[in-house]
Amino acid sequence: MYRFLLTFSIVLLFVSEVLAQWSNNTAVNTSICDTTGDQATPKIASTSDGGCYIMWFDNRLPNYKVYLQRLDAAGNKKFGTQGLLVSSNTQNSSLQDFNIDVDPSGNAVLVFTDVRSGIINPYAYLVSPDGTLLWGPNGVALTDSVNVSQNIPVVAATSDGNYVFSWVYGSGPNRIAMQKLNAVGLPQWGAPRKLRGTGAENFNYPRLVRSDNGSVIMNWDAYTGNVATTATIKIFVQKFAADSTRQWTLPQDTVQNLGRVAGISFQPTPVSDGNNGVLIYWVDDRDINSRQSIWAQRINSAGVIQFPKNGSEGSLLSTNNHFSPTATYLSATGETVMFWTETNGGQTIVGGLYGQKFDATGNRQWGANGIEFKALDNNQLSFLSVYSIDTSVVVSYTEAIFGSGNGLVKASRIGSSSAFHWPGNIITASSILSSKIRKQSAMDKTSGQTVMTWSDNRSGQGDIYAQNLKFDGGAGACLLDVNIGIEGFWNGTTQVQDTMRVNLRQSVSPYSLVEESKVYLSNSGNAVSGYAAAAGNYYVQLIHRNALETWSAAPINITKASVTGYDFTTSQSQVYGSNSVLKLTRYCSYSGDVNHDATIDVGDVVLVYNDGSNFVSGYVDTDVNGDNFVDVSDLLITYNNATNFVTVARP
């Protein structure tokens, strides 16, 4: 009975994943969480398999909680239909900013504040890809001073498998606190390190980027006086080694030391340059002319600035205001691309989208004033983000429709020459008329897929929605409906249910892997898999725990318009090299490659024989017929295929 219930639950999970795949209708989008209460302030981080994590604050009664969802590349939900509860500890009446990153093992590391101690303090959680709270149900308290208000926490998963956190330590004047946790959540620096300025100087808004050898690069604001009115806000940066020692100029170096940085309306933001250095962008009015301008600076891993001191300006047009910059580094060319919103001087006409490209030393490449990608009008743009792949960038933003409470989510792919790469130039990723708040984005650096997520009130309250756009500008997932036979698992009527990877491979040499999809086959050997890859022709490769690797006979045309079907079981001609075996009316992949070396031979026979002699049971590779026992029946299948010298056939 137990085994039946387990199998049944897995089938239900698979079905729900199929229904949750990326929507190809940008007037509908994909619901991440649409349950009762308000869902707000989503954050997103990419995973190495082309998917992402999305976290948010969720006001399912009685109070705000922290929830998390994991999506694969095709948009399948992995943590149930409405997400995984991470923390139900009491939140402050006003939500604080928080942060998420993903480590090399695919775990999500989360940091946020709550008032479980009676005052705002930061807490960290580590969540595995299967939803396990690796640091326990209450996470790890980061501070050693629970009676001091501490907020705005951020995190970077480091290259050595640890996690560095930073936050504002509100002790008057404000300081920046830092702590490092190892994989099991133990502090590595004793008490948190605390950075402070000189005299009455306040430190604020830390931001982290991982660098080499377990180090991180942090930038932050510094100011004196009333932060709401001060003209003294400057930007600092420092690299901290794995043991927290400072690597650059002591006590710290300045990115901008002229003051008048817009540290309230826009916090200076760092992004990795892909070479263990950092790219920082910000807004300031250093000329004291009541015109805001946008700036960028790149600093390499050794701490050497690559642009002029105090940054390179994106536009010299002094009659307009420039706001909300976002930037990315093109590692293929050594160039930096920055976008921003623009208004006229009186801010009565808003909504322009402009961009600038800098060469490796910060010289403007798209003219003195940059390039206009969307003209000024009355629709205000916000929450810009940009990511690069190869020599292209994808920029996305929210566009508020003038005179209404509604907004749209839009995006565009732009090349190094400033040319648009998508039909129609700017694509509307969410066209439904509703308010859209705090859009966040992430890009898969392998496929180029961009995922945007936001809080949406289309139901009358805040819900979390998301939409993907592939590198070709298309929305939705390509779906493949396959029928697969596994020799040892097929009894002529039903097939033992099991997982299998159904991979897409390029249609031309060297037939590189494009995307993986792990599916759960039904008892008829059927599964539907979804892919973020662009529509096109691909070989389909089947990988199973003890069946011989199998390829489709030829590339298959996979589209977004409908589900593409392919049946490996009807004929040997459906398999590359006719490399399948007929068993009880069904053509199946050969069983017995238990050591996964692409050949069924004496090595596999020995492994099955040894496990059978030791009465091994359970979900093991040597269980060739899927009955959870290794015995003579498994040995017979493997031996017969070994004597026939069965090996993989590939293009």
C-alpha positions as CSV (number, residue, x, y, z in Angstrom):
1,M,0.0,0.0,0.0
2,Y,2.8,2.4,0.9
3,R,4.5,2.0,-2.5
4,F,1.2,2.6,-4.3
5,L,0.6,5.8,-2.4
6,L,4.1,7.1,-3.1
7,T,3.8,6.3,-6.9
8,F,0.4,8.0,-7.0
9,S,1.7,11.2,-5.4
10,I,4.5,11.4,-7.9
11,V,2.1,11.1,-10.8
12,L,0.0,14.0,-9.4
13,L,3.2,16.1,-9.0
14,F,4.2,15.5,-12.6
15,V,0.7,16.5,-13.9
16,S,0.7,19.7,-11.9
17,E,4.2,20.6,-13.3
18,V,2.9,20.2,-16.9
19,L,0.0,22.6,-16.2
20,A,2.3,25.1,-14.7
21,Q,4.7,25.6,-17.6
22,W,5.5,29.0,-19.0
23,S,2.5,30.6,-20.6
24,N,2.8,31.6,-24.3
25,N,0.0,34.1,-23.8
26,T,1.5,37.4,-22.5
27,A,-2.0,38.6,-21.6
28,V,-2.2,35.7,-19.1
29,N,1.3,35.0,-17.9
30,T,2.3,32.3,-15.4
31,S,0.9,32.5,-11.8
32,I,3.6,31.9,-9.2
33,C,1.2,32.5,-6.2
34,D,-2.4,33.7,-6.4
35,T,-3.8,32.5,-3.1
36,T,-5.6,34.6,-0.4
37,G,-4.0,37.6,1.1
38,D,-1.4,39.9,-0.4
39,Q,1.8,38.6,-2.0
40,A,4.5,41.3,-2.4
41,T,8.1,42.3,-3.2
42,P,9.3,39.2,-5.2
43,K,13.0,38.5,-5.6
44,I,14.5,36.2,-8.2
45,A,17.7,34.3,-8.7
46,S,18.8,32.0,-11.6
47,T,19.7,28.3,-11.2
48,S,22.3,26.5,-13.3
49,D,19.7,24.2,-14.9
50,G,18.1,27.2,-16.6
51,G,15.4,27.7,-14.0
52,C,15.1,30.1,-11.1
53,Y,14.0,30.6,-7.5
54,I,11.4,33.3,-6.7
55,M,10.8,34.4,-3.1
56,W,8.3,36.9,-1.7
57,F,6.5,38.1,1.4
58,D,3.1,36.5,1.7
59,N,0.2,37.8,3.8
60,R,-1.8,34.7,4.1
61,L,-3.4,35.2,7.5
62,P,-2.6,36.1,10.1
63,N,0.7,37.9,9.1
64,Y,3.3,38.3,6.5
65,K,5.5,35.2,6.0
66,V,8.4,34.3,3.6
67,Y,7.6,31.9,0.8
68,L,9.8,30.4,-2.0
69,Q,9.1,28.8,-5.3
70,R,11.5,26.9,-7.6
71,L,10.8,26.7,-11.3
72,D,12.7,24.7,-13.9
73,A,13.6,26.1,-17.3
74,A,10.2,25.3,-18.7
75,G,8.3,27.0,-15.9
76,N,7.3,23.9,-13.9
77,K,6.7,24.6,-10.2
78,K,8.8,22.4,-7.9
79,F,7.4,23.6,-4.6
80,G,3.7,23.0,-5.0
81,T,1.1,25.2,-6.5
82,Q,1.5,28.1,-4.1
83,G,5.1,27.9,-2.9
84,L,7.1,26.6,0.1
85,L,6.7,28.3,3.5
86,V,10.2,29.2,4.6
87,S,9.4,31.3,7.7
88,S,6.2,32.3,9.6
89,N,8.1,34.4,12.2
90,T,6.5,37.8,12.9
91,Q,7.4,40.5,10.4
92,N,7.6,44.2,11.1
93,S,4.6,46.4,10.2
94,S,6.6,47.7,7.3
95,L,8.5,45.2,5.2
96,Q,12.3,45.5,4.9
97,D,14.3,44.8,1.8
98,F,15.8,41.3,1.6
99,N,18.0,39.2,-0.7
100,I,18.5,35.8,-2.4
101,D,21.4,34.0,-4.1
102,V,22.1,30.5,-5.4
103,D,25.1,28.5,-4.6
104,P,27.1,26.1,-6.9
105,S,25.0,23.2,-5.6
106,G,21.7,24.8,-6.6
107,N,20.7,25.7,-3.0
108,A,18.9,29.0,-2.5
109,V,20.3,31.1,0.3
110,L,17.8,33.7,1.7
111,V,18.3,36.5,4.1
112,F,15.6,38.8,5.5
113,T,14.6,40.5,8.7
114,D,11.8,39.9,11.1
115,V,11.0,40.9,14.7
116,R,11.0,37.5,16.4
117,S,13.5,38.9,19.0
118,G,11.3,42.0,19.5
119,I,13.3,44.2,17.2
120,I,14.3,44.1,13.5
121,N,17.2,41.6,13.1
122,P,18.5,39.6,10.1
123,Y,18.1,35.8,9.6
124,A,19.5,33.4,7.0
125,Y,18.0,30.3,5.5
126,L,19.4,27.7,3.1
127,V,16.9,25.8,1.0
128,S,17.8,22.7,-1.1
129,P,16.4,22.1,-4.6
130,D,14.0,19.6,-3.1
131,G,12.7,22.2,-0.6
132,T,14.6,21.0,2.5
133,L,15.4,23.8,5.0
134,L,19.0,22.9,5.4
135,W,19.6,25.3,8.3
136,G,16.5,24.3,10.2
137,P,13.0,25.7,10.4
138,N,14.2,28.9,12.1
139,G,17.3,29.5,10.0
140,V,20.4,31.2,11.5
141,A,20.4,34.4,13.5
142,L,23.2,36.6,12.0
143,T,23.6,39.2,14.7
144,D,25.2,39.0,18.2
145,S,23.3,42.1,19.3
146,V,19.6,41.4,19.2
147,N,18.7,44.7,20.9
148,V,20.1,46.8,18.0
149,S,17.8,47.4,15.0
150,Q,19.5,45.9,11.9
151,N,18.1,45.8,8.4
152,I,18.6,45.7,4.6
153,P,20.5,42.4,4.6
154,V,22.2,41.0,1.5
155,V,24.0,37.8,0.7
156,A,26.6,36.4,-1.8
157,A,27.2,32.7,-2.1
158,T,31.0,32.5,-2.5
159,S,33.1,30.5,-4.8
160,D,34.4,28.3,-1.9
161,G,31.0,27.0,-0.9
162,N,30.3,29.5,1.9
163,Y,28.0,32.5,2.3
164,V,28.8,36.1,3.2
165,F,26.1,38.3,4.6
166,S,26.0,42.0,5.1
167,W,23.5,44.4,6.6
168,V,23.0,47.9,8.2
169,Y,23.8,47.9,11.9
170,G,21.8,50.8,13.2
171,S,23.8,52.0,16.2
172,G,24.1,55.7,15.5
173,P,26.1,56.3,13.5
174,N,25.1,53.4,11.3
175,R,27.7,50.8,10.6
176,I,27.9,47.9,8.2
177,A,27.9,44.4,9.7
178,M,29.3,41.3,8.0
179,Q,29.2,37.6,8.8
180,K,30.2,34.4,6.9
181,L,28.4,31.1,7.3
182,N,29.7,27.7,6.2
183,A,27.6,25.0,4.5
184,V,26.0,23.9,7.7
185,G,25.2,27.4,8.9
186,L,28.0,27.9,11.4
187,P,29.6,31.4,11.7
188,Q,33.2,31.6,10.4
189,W,34.3,35.0,11.7
190,G,33.3,34.8,15.3
191,A,31.3,37.9,16.1
192,P,30.1,39.8,13.0
193,R,32.6,42.2,11.6
194,K,31.5,45.8,11.8
195,L,32.7,48.6,9.4
196,R,32.3,52.2,10.5
197,G,33.1,55.6,9.1
198,T,35.0,58.5,10.6
199,G,33.3,60.6,13.2
200,A,29.6,61.0,12.6
201,E,29.7,59.3,9.2
202,N,26.9,56.8,8.6
203,F,27.3,53.7,6.4
204,N,24.2,52.5,4.6
205,Y,22.9,50.1,1.9
206,P,25.6,47.5,1.5
207,R,25.6,45.4,-1.7
208,L,27.6,42.2,-2.4
209,V,29.1,40.5,-5.4
210,R,31.1,37.3,-5.3
211,S,34.7,37.3,-6.5
212,D,37.6,34.9,-6.6
213,N,39.0,32.5,-3.9
214,G,36.0,32.8,-1.6
215,S,36.1,36.6,-1.6
216,V,33.4,39.2,-2.0
217,I,33.3,42.8,-3.3
218,M,31.0,45.2,-1.4
219,N,29.9,48.7,-2.2
220,W,27.9,51.0,0.2
221,D,26.8,54.6,0.7
222,A,28.4,56.9,3.3
223,Y,26.9,60.2,4.5
224,T,26.9,62.8,7.3
225,G,24.0,64.8,8.5
226,N,20.4,64.2,7.5
227,V,20.4,61.5,4.9
228,A,17.1,62.8,3.4
229,T,18.7,66.2,2.5
230,T,22.4,65.7,2.6
231,A,24.7,66.6,-0.3
232,T,27.5,64.5,1.3
233,I,26.5,61.0,0.1
234,K,29.5,59.2,-1.4
235,I,30.0,55.6,-2.6
236,F,32.6,53.2,-1.2
237,V,33.9,49.9,-2.3
238,Q,36.1,47.2,-0.8
239,K,37.1,43.6,-1.5
240,F,37.1,41.2,1.4
241,A,39.1,38.0,1.4
242,A,37.7,34.6,2.6
243,D,39.0,35.5,6.1
244,S,37.4,39.0,6.0
245,T,40.6,40.9,5.6
246,R,40.5,43.9,3.3
247,Q,42.2,43.5,-0.1
248,W,42.1,47.0,-1.5
249,T,43.1,50.5,-0.3
250,L,42.6,50.9,3.5
251,P,40.4,51.7,5.2
252,Q,38.3,51.6,2.0
253,D,38.3,53.1,-1.5
254,T,35.8,55.5,-2.9
255,V,33.9,54.9,-6.2
256,Q,32.6,58.5,-6.1
257,N,34.0,61.0,-3.6
258,L,32.3,64.2,-4.9
259,G,29.0,63.8,-3.0
260,R,25.5,64.5,-4.1
261,V,24.8,60.9,-4.9
262,A,21.0,60.0,-5.1
263,G,21.3,57.5,-2.3
264,I,17.6,57.7,-1.3
265,S,15.8,57.4,-4.6
266,F,18.3,55.0,-6.1
267,Q,21.0,53.0,-4.3
268,P,24.3,52.5,-6.1
269,T,24.3,48.9,-7.4
270,P,27.1,46.5,-8.2
271,V,27.1,43.6,-10.6
272,S,29.8,41.1,-11.5
273,D,31.8,41.7,-14.6
274,G,32.3,38.0,-15.0
275,N,36.0,38.3,-14.4
276,N,36.0,38.6,-10.6
277,G,35.7,42.3,-10.8
278,V,32.7,44.6,-10.3
279,L,30.6,47.1,-12.3
280,I,28.9,49.8,-10.3
281,Y,26.3,52.3,-11.5
282,W,24.6,55.2,-9.8
283,V,22.8,58.6,-10.1
284,D,24.3,61.9,-8.9
285,D,24.1,65.7,-9.3
286,R,27.7,66.6,-8.9
287,D,27.3,69.7,-11.0
288,I,24.7,71.1,-8.6
289,N,22.5,72.1,-11.5
290,S,19.3,70.3,-10.4
291,R,19.8,67.8,-13.2
292,Q,20.4,64.1,-12.3
293,S,22.9,62.2,-14.4
294,I,23.9,58.5,-14.6
295,W,27.4,57.1,-14.1
296,A,29.3,53.8,-14.2
297,Q,32.6,52.5,-12.9
298,R,34.3,49.2,-13.5
299,I,36.9,47.9,-11.0
300,N,38.9,44.8,-11.7
301,S,39.7,42.0,-9.2
302,A,42.9,43.7,-8.1
303,G,41.0,46.9,-7.2
304,V,42.2,48.9,-10.2
305,I,39.6,51.3,-11.6
306,Q,39.1,50.8,-15.4
307,F,37.1,54.0,-16.0
308,P,38.1,57.6,-15.1
309,K,38.1,58.5,-11.4
310,N,34.5,59.1,-10.2
311,G,33.1,57.2,-13.1
312,S,32.0,57.7,-16.8
313,E,28.8,59.6,-17.5
314,G,26.2,58.0,-19.7
315,S,24.8,61.2,-21.3
316,L,26.0,64.7,-21.5
317,L,22.5,66.1,-22.2
318,S,22.2,68.6,-19.3
319,T,18.7,69.8,-20.1
320,N,17.2,66.4,-19.2
321,N,17.1,64.3,-16.0
322,H,18.5,60.8,-16.0
323,F,17.3,58.2,-13.5
324,S,17.2,54.5,-12.6
325,P,20.3,53.2,-14.4
326,T,21.0,49.5,-14.9
327,A,24.2,48.1,-16.5
328,T,25.9,44.9,-17.6
329,Y,29.3,43.9,-18.8
330,L,29.9,42.2,-22.2
331,S,32.8,39.9,-21.3
332,A,33.1,38.8,-25.0
333,T,34.1,42.4,-26.0
334,G,35.2,44.1,-22.8
335,E,32.4,46.6,-23.1
336,T,29.8,47.9,-20.7
337,V,26.2,48.7,-21.6
338,M,24.0,50.9,-19.5
339,F,20.3,51.9,-19.8
340,W,18.3,54.5,-17.9
341,T,15.1,56.4,-17.9
342,E,15.0,60.0,-18.9
343,T,12.7,63.0,-18.3
344,N,12.7,66.6,-19.4
345,G,14.1,69.2,-17.0
346,G,10.8,69.8,-15.3
347,Q,10.0,66.1,-15.1
348,T,6.6,66.8,-16.8
349,I,7.4,64.5,-19.7
350,V,8.8,61.1,-18.6
351,G,9.2,57.6,-19.8
352,G,12.2,57.8,-22.2
353,L,14.4,54.7,-22.4
354,Y,18.0,55.5,-23.3
355,G,21.3,53.5,-23.5
356,Q,25.0,54.0,-23.7
357,K,27.9,51.6,-24.4
358,F,31.3,52.2,-22.9
359,D,34.6,50.7,-24.2
360,A,37.0,48.9,-21.8
361,T,38.3,52.3,-20.5
362,G,35.0,54.0,-20.1
363,N,34.8,56.0,-23.4
364,R,31.2,56.5,-24.7
365,Q,30.5,54.5,-27.9
366,W,26.9,55.5,-28.6
367,G,27.4,59.2,-28.9
368,A,27.6,62.0,-26.3
369,N,24.0,61.6,-25.2
370,G,23.5,57.9,-25.8
371,I,20.8,56.3,-28.0
372,E,17.0,56.7,-27.6
373,F,15.3,53.3,-27.6
374,K,11.9,54.6,-26.5
375,A,10.9,58.3,-26.8
376,L,9.7,60.5,-24.0
377,D,6.0,60.4,-23.3
378,N,3.7,60.4,-20.2
379,N,4.2,56.7,-19.3
380,Q,6.7,56.3,-16.5
381,L,9.3,53.5,-16.6
382,S,10.6,51.8,-13.5
383,F,12.5,48.7,-12.3
384,L,14.9,48.5,-15.2
385,S,17.2,45.5,-15.4
386,V,19.6,44.3,-18.1
387,Y,21.6,41.1,-18.6
388,S,24.1,40.1,-21.3
389,I,24.9,37.0,-23.2
390,D,27.6,37.0,-25.9
391,T,27.3,40.5,-27.5
392,S,23.6,41.0,-26.9
393,V,21.7,42.4,-23.9
394,V,18.1,42.0,-22.8
395,V,16.6,45.0,-21.0
396,S,13.3,44.8,-19.3
397,Y,11.1,47.3,-17.3
398,T,7.7,48.2,-16.0
399,E,5.8,50.9,-17.9
400,A,3.0,52.7,-16.0
401,I,0.2,53.8,-18.2
402,F,-0.5,57.5,-17.7
403,G,-3.7,58.4,-16.0
404,S,-4.4,54.9,-14.7
405,G,-3.2,52.6,-12.1
406,N,-2.2,50.0,-14.6
407,G,1.1,49.0,-16.0
408,L,2.8,46.8,-18.6
409,V,6.0,44.7,-18.4
410,K,8.2,45.2,-21.5
411,A,11.5,43.9,-22.8
412,S,13.9,44.3,-25.7
413,R,17.0,42.5,-27.0
414,I,19.7,44.9,-28.3
415,G,23.0,44.1,-29.9
416,S,26.4,45.7,-29.5
417,S,25.7,48.0,-32.4
418,S,22.5,49.2,-30.7
419,A,20.3,47.4,-33.2
420,F,17.0,45.8,-32.0
421,H,17.1,42.0,-32.4
422,W,13.4,41.1,-31.8
423,P,10.5,41.6,-34.2
424,G,8.6,44.7,-33.2
425,N,11.7,45.9,-31.3
426,I,10.1,46.1,-27.9
427,I,8.0,43.1,-26.7
428,T,5.2,43.4,-24.1
429,A,5.8,40.5,-21.7
430,S,2.6,41.2,-19.7
431,S,-0.2,43.1,-21.5
432,I,-3.0,42.6,-19.0
433,L,-4.2,45.9,-17.5
434,S,-3.3,45.7,-13.9
435,S,-1.0,47.4,-11.5
436,K,2.5,45.8,-11.5
437,I,4.9,46.4,-8.7
438,R,8.6,45.7,-8.1
439,K,9.4,43.8,-11.2
440,Q,12.6,41.7,-10.9
441,S,14.4,39.8,-13.6
442,A,17.0,37.1,-14.1
443,M,18.7,35.6,-17.2
444,D,19.9,32.0,-17.8
445,K,23.4,32.6,-19.2
446,T,23.3,29.3,-21.2
447,S,20.0,29.6,-23.1
448,G,19.6,33.4,-22.9
449,Q,16.1,33.0,-21.4
450,T,15.0,36.0,-19.3
451,V,12.4,35.5,-16.5
452,M,10.6,38.5,-15.1
453,T,8.5,38.4,-12.0
454,W,6.3,41.0,-10.2
455,S,3.5,41.6,-7.8
456,D,0.2,42.0,-9.7
457,N,-3.2,43.1,-8.5
458,R,-5.3,41.7,-11.4
459,S,-7.4,39.7,-8.9
460,G,-7.9,42.8,-6.6
461,Q,-5.0,42.0,-4.3
462,G,-1.3,41.4,-4.7
463,D,-0.4,38.1,-6.4
464,I,3.0,37.0,-7.8
465,Y,3.2,36.5,-11.6
466,A,6.1,35.8,-13.9
467,Q,6.8,35.5,-17.6
468,N,9.7,34.1,-19.6
469,L,11.1,35.4,-22.9
470,K,13.4,33.2,-24.8
471,F,16.5,34.5,-26.6
472,D,14.5,34.8,-29.8
473,G,11.8,36.9,-28.0
474,G,9.2,34.2,-27.8
475,A,7.2,33.4,-24.7
476,G,6.2,30.0,-23.3
477,A,7.8,26.6,-23.4
478,C,8.3,24.1,-26.2
479,L,6.5,20.9,-25.3
480,L,7.5,17.4,-26.3
481,D,5.2,14.4,-25.8
482,V,7.3,11.2,-25.9
483,N,6.5,7.5,-25.7
484,I,9.5,5.5,-24.4
485,G,10.1,1.8,-23.9
486,I,12.6,0.4,-21.4
487,E,13.3,-3.3,-22.1
488,G,13.6,-4.5,-18.5
489,F,10.7,-2.5,-17.2
490,W,8.1,-3.5,-19.9
491,N,6.0,-6.6,-19.3
492,G,3.8,-6.4,-22.3
493,T,1.0,-4.5,-20.6
494,T,2.5,-1.9,-18.4
495,Q,5.9,-0.4,-17.8
496,V,7.4,0.2,-14.3
497,Q,7.3,4.0,-13.7
498,D,10.6,5.7,-13.4
499,T,12.4,9.0,-14.1
500,M,14.4,9.6,-17.2
501,R,16.2,12.6,-18.8
502,V,14.8,13.6,-22.2
503,N,17.5,16.0,-23.5
504,L,17.6,18.3,-26.6
505,R,20.8,18.1,-28.6
506,Q,21.9,20.3,-31.5
507,S,21.0,19.0,-34.9
508,V,24.5,19.5,-36.3
509,S,27.9,18.4,-35.2
510,P,29.1,18.4,-32.4
511,Y,25.5,17.8,-31.3
512,S,26.0,19.8,-28.1
513,L,23.5,19.6,-25.3
514,V,21.0,22.4,-25.5
515,E,18.7,21.6,-22.6
516,E,17.9,18.8,-20.1
517,S,14.4,17.8,-18.9
518,K,13.9,15.2,-16.2
519,V,10.5,13.5,-16.5
520,Y,8.5,10.8,-14.7
521,L,7.3,8.2,-17.2
522,S,3.7,6.9,-16.8
523,N,3.0,3.2,-16.7
524,S,2.6,3.3,-20.4
525,G,6.0,5.0,-20.9
526,N,4.6,8.4,-21.7
527,A,5.7,11.8,-20.5
528,V,5.5,15.4,-21.6
529,S,8.6,17.6,-21.1
530,G,8.9,21.3,-21.5
531,Y,11.9,23.3,-22.7
532,A,13.0,26.9,-22.6
533,A,15.0,26.5,-25.8
534,A,13.8,28.3,-29.0
535,A,11.6,26.4,-31.4
536,G,13.7,24.5,-33.9
537,N,15.2,21.1,-35.0
538,Y,16.8,19.0,-32.2
539,Y,17.9,15.4,-31.7
540,V,16.2,13.9,-28.6
541,Q,18.5,12.0,-26.3
542,L,17.2,9.6,-23.7
543,I,19.2,8.9,-20.5
544,H,18.1,6.3,-17.9
545,R,19.7,4.8,-14.8
546,N,20.2,1.4,-16.4
547,A,19.0,1.5,-20.0
548,L,21.3,2.2,-22.9
549,E,21.4,5.8,-24.0
550,T,19.1,6.2,-27.0
551,W,18.7,9.0,-29.7
552,S,15.9,9.9,-32.0
553,A,16.5,8.7,-35.6
554,A,16.7,12.3,-36.9
555,P,16.3,15.8,-35.6
556,I,12.7,16.6,-34.5
557,N,11.0,19.9,-35.2
558,I,9.8,21.2,-31.8
559,T,7.5,24.2,-31.8
560,K,5.6,26.4,-29.4
561,A,2.3,26.4,-31.3
562,S,1.4,22.9,-30.3
563,V,2.8,19.8,-28.4
564,T,5.2,17.9,-30.6
565,G,4.8,14.1,-30.3
566,Y,7.4,11.5,-30.8
567,D,7.1,7.7,-30.3
568,F,10.3,5.6,-29.8
569,T,8.3,2.4,-29.4
570,T,6.6,1.9,-32.8
571,S,9.5,1.0,-34.9
572,Q,13.3,0.6,-34.9
573,S,13.4,3.3,-37.5
574,Q,12.3,5.8,-34.8
575,V,15.7,5.2,-33.1
576,Y,19.1,6.4,-34.3
577,G,21.0,3.4,-35.9
578,S,17.8,1.3,-35.3
579,N,19.4,0.7,-31.9
580,S,16.4,-0.7,-30.0
581,V,15.0,-4.1,-29.2
582,L,11.5,-5.5,-29.9
583,K,10.0,-6.9,-26.7
584,L,6.3,-8.0,-26.5
585,T,5.1,-5.7,-29.4
586,R,7.1,-2.7,-28.2
587,Y,10.5,-1.4,-29.3
588,C,12.5,-0.5,-26.3
589,S,15.9,0.9,-25.2
590,Y,18.3,-2.0,-24.3
591,S,18.5,-2.5,-20.5
592,G,21.7,-3.4,-18.6
593,D,24.1,-0.4,-18.9
594,V,24.3,-0.2,-15.1
595,N,27.8,1.5,-15.1
596,H,26.8,4.1,-17.7
597,D,29.8,3.6,-20.0
598,A,27.6,3.4,-23.2
599,T,28.2,-0.3,-23.6
600,I,26.5,-3.4,-22.1
601,D,29.3,-5.8,-21.4
602,V,31.0,-8.0,-18.7
603,G,31.5,-5.0,-16.4
604,D,27.8,-4.6,-16.1
605,V,27.2,-8.3,-15.7
606,V,29.7,-8.4,-12.8
607,L,28.0,-5.5,-11.0
608,V,24.5,-7.1,-11.3
609,Y,25.9,-10.6,-10.3
610,N,27.6,-9.1,-7.2
611,D,24.5,-7.2,-6.0
612,G,22.3,-10.2,-6.7
613,S,24.7,-12.4,-4.6
614,N,24.4,-9.9,-1.8
615,F,20.6,-9.7,-2.0
616,V,20.7,-6.0,-2.7
617,S,17.3,-4.3,-2.9
618,G,15.8,-0.9,-3.4
619,Y,16.1,1.8,-6.0
620,V,19.5,0.8,-7.4
621,D,21.0,0.8,-10.9
622,T,21.5,-2.9,-10.9
623,D,17.8,-3.5,-10.6
624,V,17.4,-3.9,-14.3
625,N,13.7,-4.9,-14.3
626,G,12.5,-2.3,-11.8
627,D,11.1,-4.7,-9.1
628,N,13.3,-3.3,-6.3
629,F,15.3,-6.5,-6.0
630,V,18.5,-7.5,-7.7
631,D,18.4,-11.2,-8.7
632,V,18.8,-13.7,-11.5
633,S,16.1,-12.0,-13.7
634,D,18.2,-8.8,-13.8
635,L,21.3,-10.8,-14.5
636,L,19.7,-12.6,-17.4
637,I,18.7,-9.4,-19.2
638,T,22.1,-7.9,-18.7
639,Y,24.0,-11.1,-19.7
640,N,22.0,-11.5,-22.9
641,N,22.6,-8.0,-24.1
642,A,26.3,-8.3,-23.1
643,T,26.7,-11.4,-25.3
644,N,25.3,-9.4,-28.2
645,F,27.9,-6.6,-27.7
646,V,25.2,-3.9,-27.5
647,T,26.6,-0.4,-27.5
648,V,25.3,3.2,-28.0
649,A,24.5,4.5,-31.4
650,R,24.9,8.3,-31.8
651,P,25.1,10.8,-34.7
